[in-house]
Amino acid sequence: MPPNGRGVGITEMLHGAADWPVLVLFALLTQLGDAWFLFALGGFLYVTGDRRWLGIDRRRGLFVLGVALSYVVLIGVLKNAFMLPRPPGAGEPPPVGWVPPVLEPALTSITTGDGSGFPSGHALGTTMVWGGVALVLDRGSSRLRLGLATGVVALVSFSRLVLGVHYAVDVVAGVAVGGGVLVGLYRLADGGTAPGRVFLLAVVVGTVGLFVGTTLDSVMALGGAVGGWLGWRAVAERTPVHPADRRAAIVAVVVVGAAGAFFGAVYALTPSLGVGFLGAVVAAVGVVAAPAVGERLVDLTPRRSPG
């Protein structure tokens, strides 16, 4: 057992027995719980408000997006509070000789982990977001939806052990905390119909987190929460439950993509804390306002008459 007392031999056994093809496979599967994918999932549900196939409206879709943001804020607070290390070798990518040099940074990113290890952010975020999806969708039985979400959580959690970036205790704690927080957020938001409350709570948690550890990540997470809350207060009454037509949904998707690209560009430039905060606010406002922008632009665009 390592000096930190969290190792029970499971990670060492799984990671040590996995050849590089297995590691790469699980690195791809673990993306189901990566922050970028969770935000993309929540954003998709929000802007599409798909009534026909998924049985979801935009308020519940925004609830999922708010849950994703709450996860990012919360995991920053928890990791900075505990500051427990990852397993030895967590930052070392598998030796894959045939990978082109241009892909090596991506391979390193998806197969390794850095920073604090407890609790597992992937386990916590996957539990919160995929569990939230299962709660708000209105297709299939609740047992089936929860079963699928549980399967994704188990797969992502297992992948963190195979990759050797977390101890089993880390993922168990992440799932437990994520499940408890999700239940609380679901009740706070009246079954997902009041997403603004989730953003407001994320603002509170993010503000408290600055006293635990102030980093660019924590400041931009707080900025995203502030932007999400302000954006929803501004457009809640002008955001229809479902898109008026396909054009409105497409425009909303484009706006969300632009806002996401803007956030990524700001983050990549490693700006000052103030610039990072403002950039995150603007990006979050853009995402939340995207459906209203789409509806407005479609209203202003004359339809072509047939023939």
FENKA-V155245 format. One record per helix or strand. SS is the DSSP state (a for helix, b for strand). FROM is the first residue (numbers start at 1). LEN is the number of residues. Records with the same first field share a line. If there is no record, write none. Layout:
SS->FROM-LEN ; FROM-LEN
This chain:
a->10-8 ; 20-14 ; 35-14 ; 58-25 ; 101-11 ; 121-16 ; 142-21 ; 168-21 ; 195-18 ; 216-23 ; 246-23 ; 273-28
